[in-house]
Amino acid sequence: MAILTDRNPTWTIEITEDWVSPAYGAKQIAPVVRISGDVKLPANCGVLLLATTRTDDLGTFEAIGEEPSTPRVAMVTKYVRARSSPF
């Protein structure tokens, strides 16, 4: 599994361990991906979960026509693998 973001420098991405609740009344430590930022709302952050076992050709994931200072109601993104055409 790979996690790609839209490469907006406003956001901080961190992989850590924290408490999660797999069921009511239970908690355990598990890996957590935290994306956070000190931003003015509303704000957009595009995230793509990519089911893959390869790490050599993840490609790029980016917002199209999006300025960080002007978030939209809907966000358009593009994913491109290095050896193929855009999805």
Secondary structure, 3 states (H helix, E strand, C coil): CEEEECCCCCCEEEEEEEEECCCCCCCEEEEEEEEECCCCCCCCCCEEEECCCCCCCCCEEEECCCCCCCCCCCCCEEEECCCCCCC
